[in-house]
Amino acid sequence: MKKRIVLALGGNALGKDLAEQMKAVKVTAVAIADLIEQGNEVVISHGNGPQVGMINLAMEHLNIPLSVCVAMSQAYIGYDLQNALREELLFRGLNKPVSTIITQVLVDEDDPAFEKPTKPIGRFLKEEEAKLLEADGQAVMEDAGRGWRRVVASPKPKRIIEIEAVNCLLNAGQVVIAAGGGGIPVVEKDGRLIGASAVIDKDFASCVLAKELNADILIVLTAVEKVAIHFNTEKQQWLSALTVEEAQALIKEGHFAPGSMLPKVEAAVEFASSRQNRRALITLLEKARDALGGKTGTIIEAQNSER
């Protein structure tokens, strides 16, 4: 049965720089085309951590706002991704248009996140480099055991501004790339939308996008095939299925790393609990088709949902 799917791509699907990205999107396009070939309606969102960090550093001397850097990252990632996907679809005999929407996402200007930056952007740094940036007044943090990175505010998304355009394109049979990098964060003042100096977590933005599109499934793609508790320890246990209540209990027990698996599980729980028979899947990019078929990945759904 045809499903409406929001597919949230992790950083591993895009590479760390432009050269890597051009190679990575070709592999990514194959996995996405598998889902489209099955007859599903697909909307793609993606992260932009390395990309927006590089753009922000490059544009720093021009005083380009971070919100504009997010817009730039949406455009150049979308450019590569939509072309790679279009080529893969044509190779399979599917003449299906692919469009990238430069997407704004409403946030609350009073969100406490603006007082406490937590969202990693840009490349990984050595501790010595991080300390130099910190001494220069920039916020840095150690990122889930993988190295140091710059961090910026990460307010919660409230609404997708261009949702009508995304929905119209989807209803017209197009594949849509939207809310890239979590969307361009904007606040509303006197009817005007004003860019905010922040980066929205792409998993939470993807959840809002999926809810507003009335999607059936949110697929969050990451670097592991399934969610695990006691990750990277002798007690590690892979999880194939969780109810919303079970996932919430594991979150409270602190099983998932902030800035890594935690926002993915939180976004999955929020979507799965938002309406009857909505499901969320967390898995590897190359396992997306198998996960959709119930063969792998971690599924999160309400206890009384029907498959």
N, C-alpha and C positions, 0 to 999 in steps of 0.2 A: 504494500500500500504506500502511495506517495506520502512523504512527510515534508513538512516545512522545517528546515534545519538552520540554526545559526551555528557556524563553525568558528570557534575562537582559536586562532593560530598562535602557538607559542614562539618564542624567539628562535628556537632551533629550526623552525620552518623558513626563516628568512636570512640566516647567516649573520655575521658580525660586522660586515662592511659591504660596500657596493659590489666588489668582485664576488664575494661569497654569496651575496643575495641573488645575483643573476644566475648562479648555478643552483642555489637552493630552491628558487621558485619553480624551476623545471620539475624537480622531484615533488614539490608540494602540489603542483598542478595535477600530477598523475593521481594523487590520493583524492583530491577534490573532485576531479572528473569521474572517478569511480562512483561517488555518491550521486552526481548529476546524471550519470548514465543509467542509474537505477530508477530515474524518474522523479527524484526528490527536488524540491525547491530549496536552493542553497543561498544563504547570505554569509559572507565571510567577514570576520573582524580579525584584527591582528595586533600584536604588540609593536612597540617602536623604541624600546629602551636603549639599545646601542645607537640607533639611527638618530633619535632626537637629541641624545647627548652629544653626538658628533656635530650635528647641525648647530646646536646651541653654542658649543665651543667655537666653531668656525665663525659664527655670526656675532660673537660677543662684542667685538670691537665696533660693530655697526649698531649696537644697542637694539638688536632685533628682539622683541618680546618672546618669551617661551611659547605663548599660545600660537604665534606665527610659525615658530619652529615645528610645532606639532602639525600644523597645516602642511608645511613643506614635507614632513616625513610621510604624511598620508598620501600626498601626491606622488612622490617618487617611489614609494613602496607599491602603491596601487598601480602605477605605470608598469612596473616590472611584472607584478603578479597578474594583472588582467591580460597582458600580452601573452605570458606563458600559458595561462589557462585557456585563452582563446585558441592558441596553437594546438594545445592538447585536445580540445574539444573538436576542432576541425579535423585533426588526425583520426579521430574516432567517428567522423561523419556527422558530428553534431554541430549544426550551424546556429549556435546559441550566443547571443550578445552578452558581453561582460562589461559592466560599468563600475567605476569607482565614484563614490559620492564623498565630497569633502564635507565632513560631518561635524557639527557643533553639538556639544552636550552641556546641558544646563547644570550648574552646581550652585550651592548656597554660599554666598560671600561670607557668611558667618560660620561656615564649617570649621570646626576646631583643627582640622588638618592643616590649615594655613599657618597655625602657630607651631606645628610640630612636623617638619618634613620627614617623610618616611619612604618615598618612592624612589628606588634606584634608577638612575639613567646613565647612559654612556658606558664606556669600556670599564673593565675591571682594572683596579689600580693596586700597586704595591702599597704597603702600609706607609712607607716613607713619602710616596706621592700624595696619599690621602691626607697625611698630616700637614703637608705644605698647603694643600687646598683649604684645609680647616683653618690654618693660621691666617689665610687670606679672606676668611669670613664665609666660606662655603660649607654647607652641611655635608658630611660624609658618614657612611656607616659600613660595617662589615656585613656582607650579603650572603647569608645562609652557608657560611663556610667556604664560599667560592672566591673570596677576595673583597677588596674595598671598592666602593663606588660613591659617586656623588648622589645626593638625595634631594628631592624637591617635594613640595606639598602634594598630597594625593586626596583631594576631596571626593566624597561619594557622588556618583552621577544621579541626577533626578529625572531627566527627560531628554530624549533624542530630538533635537530641533528639526532635523530633516526627515523625520519618520514617514511623513506622507510621500515624499519623493522616493524613498526606499521601497515603500509598500507598492507604489504605482509601478515601479520598474519590475518588482518581483511578480506582480499580478500580470504584467505584460510578457512574462516568460523569460526575463533576463536573469542572469546571475549577478549579484550585487556585492561589491566590497564596500563596507561602511564602518563607521566608528573606529577607524584605524588609530592605533595608539591610545585607545580609550576615548577617542573623540577630542575635539578642540574644546577645552574647558572655558565656558562663558558664564557670566552672571548677567542678570537682567536688571536694568535700571531705567525707569521711565520709558519702558517699551523698547529700549535699545539693548543689544547684546554686546557685552564688553569682554574681551579676552582676559582670562585670569592666568597668573603665573603659577602654573601647576601642570601635573600630568595625571590623568585619571587611570586607575588600574583597568587594564583592558578586559579582565574577567568580569568585573562588576559592570562595566559598560556593556559588555556582550550580554549579560543577564538582562539588563534594562532593554536592550535592543530586542532580545528574544521575546520578552514579555509584551512589548509594545507591538511587535509583529504577530503576536499570537502564534508563536512557533510551537511545534510539537516537541522538539528536542533541542537542547543546547549541548553541543559537543565541545569540550574544553581539551585542547591538545597540548601535551606537555612532553617532557623528556623521558617519561617512564610509561610502561604499558598499563600499569594499574596503580591505584593509590595504596600506600602501605602505612601500617603503624609500626613504631619502633624502627623507623627507616635507617638503613645502614648500620644496624646493630645485629647481634646474634639472635635477637628476638624478632627480627623483621618478619612481618606477616602481610602478604598481599591480600587485598580485599576485592572481591568480585562484585558484590552487591551490598548496598546499604539502604536502609530506610532513612527518611529525613531525620527521624528521631535518633537513630543510631549515629548518623553523621554528626548531628549537633552535640551528642554526648562526647564523641571523640574530639571534637573541636574544644569543648570545655576542658577536657583532660590534657590538652596541649600537645596532641600528637603531630600537628602539622606546622611546618616552619613558616613564620611570617615572611612575606615577600617572595615565597616560593609556592608550596602546595596549599597553604592556608587560604589565600584568596580564591583559589580554584574551587576548593571544597565549599567555601562559604557561598560563592556565586552559584554553584550547582545546587546547594540546599535552597537558596532563595528562589531559584527558578522552579525547582521541582515542587516546592510547597506553595507556589503562587496560584495554581489552578489545577483542577482535577486532571489526571492522566498526562501531566507534563513530566518529562524525564530529562535527566542530565547524565552525560557520559564523560568520563575522564580517561584519556588513553594517549598512546603514541599516534603521531600523524599517519604513519604507514599502516596502523592497525585500525584506522577509523571505520573502514568498511566492515571488518570483522566485528568490531565493537557494536556497530549498528545492528549486526545480525545476531548479537548475543553471544559471540564466541570468545570475547576477551574484553578488557577494559573494566572500569568500575562504574556500575550504574547506580545512580542515586534517584530514588523516587518515593513518593508518599506510600504509606503502608497499604492503602486500599486502591492503588492505581491498577488499571487493567492494561495488559500488554496487547 
